[in-house]
Amino acid sequence: MAQIRIDKFLSHAGICSRSKVRQFLKAHSVSFRGVRLTRTHDHIDTAEPVTIDGEQIGDLPHEYLLLNKPMNVISTTEDPLGRTSVITLVQSTRPVFPVGRLDKDTTGLIILTSDGHLTHALIHPDSHVPRTYILTIKGIPLEGAMRRFRKGLLLEDGATLPTSLTLQKTYEDQGETFSLLRATLYEGRNRQIRRMCDMLGWDLIHLHRIAIGPIQDDGLASGEWRPLTQDELHLLQEAINTKSQGLQSQSE
């Protein structure tokens, strides 16, 4: 009989990360041989079924959901302050978790899934799966500053990878000028775009993610969600397996 700790088992099954198992055990009824497990170091026999809220793990297929995150919604599974989480906006037959994070004040596409392997692959630093955003900034950015953004900036946690950045349009509103920029990043640092804008002196008014690798949906209204299609999952897996090309040329 193969014995394994419940935290490692749930992590390998893609249910939750090992660091989140303690919280998960409190929120859900995880049972083995009819006994509820409450400690991360409890052991199970992999030859016998484990159930979550009465459903056997082996009978639960992975779920892959795409959500257009609204403003003022956090991208964590739990919040001691009681704020609205992306988890509460979707419906699934098994526990799902956000792939990476969007700031509370950032809107746009985020994937939620029960597949821990896919999550790890997407957020791993070596994956370089691109994320594309629309930035609304006050004023018109200088070309020199845009070149610096594209080439990479030295932040407190190191130099950023080269990005793509294009000016989409400028417009006037109540006597002020604003610019819409389209930026594609190949890494996922905490608040990276906001920190880059701060370094360049740009007044970032709004940040919206429009694509995660090949996944995009401009018809998905704010707060709406849908399952990913099999074709989208296939394209996403291809994007994970193929290192981004053109990074070097963008830095030149």
Secondary structure, DSSP 8 states (H G I E B T S, - for coil): --EEEHHHHHHHTTSS-GGGHHHHHHHS-EEETTEE--STT-EEETTS-EEETTEEGGG----EEEEEE-TT-BSSS--TT---BGGGG---SS--EESS---TT-EEEEEEES-HHHHHHHHSTTT---EEEEEEEES---HHHHHHHHH--EETTEE----EEEEEEEEEETTEEEEEEEEEESS--TTHHHHHHHHHT-EEEEEEEEEETTEE-TTS-TT-EEE--HHHHHHHHHHHHS--S-HHHHT-
